[in-house]
Amino acid sequence: MDQQKLVELLQACQIPDTQKVKAATAELRKNFYPHPDSLIGLLHIIVSHPEATVRMLAAVQALRLVPKHWKNVAADQKPAVRTELLQAIVREQDAKCRHGQSRVIAAIATFDFYEKEWSDLLPAVVQLTTSDNVAHREVGSYITFSLLEANPSFFEDELPKLFELFAKTIRDPQSRDVRVNTMLSISAVLMLIDADEDAQAADAVQEFVPAMVDVLKDAVDNGDDERIQQSFEVFQSFLAYDSSLISRYFKDLLQFMLDIAVNTSADADVRNQAISFLAECTKYRRLKIQAIPDMGAQLMRKSLVILSELADDDDDDETTPARSALSLIDQLASNLPPRLVIVPLLDDFPKYATSQNSGQRKACVLALGTCAEGAPEFMSTQIKSVMPLVLNLLKDPEQSVRYAALIGLIRLGEDLSDSMSPHHDDIMNALVLNLDAASGNESDEKNAEIIRSVCGAIDSLAEGLGPDIMAKYGDSMIQRIGTFLSHPDPKVKSSAAGALGAIAVSIKSSFSPYLKQTMEAMSSYLMAETGEEELALRSSICDSMGRIAVGVGAQEFSPYVMPLLMASEKALHLNNPRLRETTFILWSQLATVYEGDLGEPLAGIFKGLFDSLELEEEEVDLDVPEDQQGLVDDEIVVQGKKFKVKSAYADDEDDDIIDDDDDDDDDWDDFVGVSAQALEKEIALEVLGDVIYAAKEKSAPYIEKAVELVAPFAEHSYEGCRKTAIGTLWRTYACVWEVMEKQTGRKWEPGLPLKFEPVAQVVKLGEIVSTATLHIWLEESDRDTVTEINRSVASTLKTCGPAILGQKDMMEQIVTVLGTLITRAHPCQLDLGEIEEDPAVQGSSEWDWLVVDTALDVLIGLASALGAQFAEVWKVFEKPITKLLSSNEAIERSTAVGVVAECVAYMGSGVTPYTSGLLRPLLHRLSDEDKETKSNAAYATGQLVYHSEDANTYLPVYNEILGKLEPLLLIKDARLQDNAAGCLCRMILAHPDQVPIADVLPALVDLLPLKEDYEENKPVYQCLHKLYVLSNPTVQELTPKLLNVFQQVLGPPEEQLEPETREVVQEMVRILTK
């Protein structure tokens, strides 16, 4: 091999001339790197070339060739090579070259150790690491790290010796490098430690934490960016492993990071990293944070302090401590119970909202809006107390505060708009005032921001406020916002279009008078084919038109539907991701409005969605810098996304050498998240499910291909695709089942075996759907994906019955996974790396509870599908449900009581053996402090008494039940009157002789007709009918009143009565009016 030529080609790769670099790269790959001699040549350059850049590049290339060629190097050459490498690294003066050489040594050692060779390497490295010469210690400590990252398993039995060494080097008195290298080494061995099996190793690691904090402190104090970054990444790596490796000092570590985060004297980037660590802890160690008294409150309050630094000219896209704090607040609201984090925010809200400091006024309302998504249920109960202050902030004298208040209002509206309806006048007046103040100078960017935000607020509020309220403001708002469709700022046009679409969805047919004018004003923007802003506007217009179609309905929108569909198909070819996604969403909206009856364009819709799902997807490789290879495995999960890690050792023939001269200590490449194609496919998968279900039998020609394309996405690396794929598979199954029922005229009946055999297509589809689901349901770590699976399974069981339960292992696996979910032992409910929940932790975030809530809904689905046979399944779940009945959290008690009620209703007399176990907790819940729980308890108690055949158990407490129901009949809230009435009627139906009808019936009739829970009309009118059949004198005396009631319930709204109940009422009317 021509050694001089090799050197020249490496040097040519560093010339800033792309063509020369490509030529040199091509020659190296073709004529040098395929041959084992090239590795020896590169190693020779590493130890002898005078230029550091050439030595570094040779090390990078040698590292890639070691796996391919080291085994082919002559055995008699290897000892000299090893010796030369060690000697060279000791005399190497360039730090980057030392690091490159260390990794080459580690790569060779990986193969040598396997062959039981190079036995003198470790003693030599230890000698270097413990040398009196500080430069030698730096070399030795980095080789140690390189060895550990390259081949950690080799050192599994050497942990005590390593820890003994680290105990010295982590406190090296002279070298910051040695201390940081030791931190990296500790991080590299974390994967070897099983805390349950090796408590001594776990203790040893924990004792390194204070020293590691000192290393980070030192780096921060000295402004050493590189070592700050490395130190933070080591602490981040701890979150991927057993929490006991850091638990002893976890609270102190949180406090240390919090102190950095609030320190305005610290560098902004350091503060951002500290806040990021706290956010990651909140996500992956939420149970541990929850167990630390006041930590949640402290994190929220300190985040508010940091958020108060938000500058008037702060860029939304810029990462500042204030913006990072807002992200932390989002994590706190989403992952911790509201009482721990949102109550402290609400406690401080008045002080912040009335502060003289405009930053504090902005902070509180932005934080409030951010919390709405994380805890919508809790926030809905609190919004009344804070709305007056929010309204004041919307009228604040400072424009920047008003803008922040509008952003906060948008976020509140997205999740709480129905709860805000009592304040609609004040909200609308405030929005109008802001519009008026900003409408003067159209070229002023701050004014444009206000206009966009007002439109955004209307967009988020309109549907939740409802048609009656929005109709009140419809004309003035439509006219006013319509003028902004000609505003010079394209972003203002987009926001105006969004607001108009939202108003149309809200007021429905009342938008019809404005339809022609609005569509004409928007249509010209649908023609745009170039320009980023123009295509973004086209996307917004497309979305708005779809919503307008939903609002005004099929007939009114029919003149526009075909031209819009034609334009949408063309939009797919403009290579604009956002426009493609809004086009898909438009298809979903139109398919729903027209029930799939879209003629020829329906085939184009399916083709467009199929083409999207078949797009070649770019792999998102994380090209991890070589100094951090040991910190990750071959595949890692980042925020629910799986990434392949491209090792520096990989033999990647497509890598250009020109990329290899990056600084070896660069940060990890920014996580680009998921590919653009994957994000598009997430939307396409969702829309495909919408279109199939809306089109029903019209989708039949496309079902087979759809399922073939969708099923593999259930195991996609991106959780968004997994979630939507599972949802679409289940909706497709439901669609095919419903079409089959319609065509055969047969409805499913509860229980197994099935009363009739489904068609072959349904059976095959059931096999595909159940296989895809069971493959991920038990082990899926993403909370939202598990929630979607739960929802899909529950809905389908209620719609399609028990057929899918006959699929292989389906019944057994559902029971197993529900057991883990309801007891909070599922991977998606635990801190990362944990295998069981901390029993001391009470309560959960609303998103965590939603996982349990939807699992309980699957249980109800099973009861619906199995009927009386569900009694055997209830045996498994009786204990965990009973535990929930006595939870300290009101939402858990009320939900559990509701589940009992539904399950009892479906299993009927099958509940008899469980009567005594259920009766006592239900009686207790009838006096619960929470109204919702009391209401559900009334419903459940009535169901139990009506269906159970164990009269000996429940009759002795009939009077107690009646006593508890009496006060409930007087409470006009939480459907209490309706559910209490239903319970009373079921008790009469079961045992009319055990109820003092003369005393209770007049009070019951005074409540009729029921206003909230129409489901309870069934037992009410069955009861009255039975009393008439029994010729009960009390009911006969009340006939004049009841005839008036009957007249009301037979009128609108139609949904007051089920068909069967309607017939009962009509029969009573016929008999009583003869």
Disulfide bonds with the S-S distance in Angstrom:
none
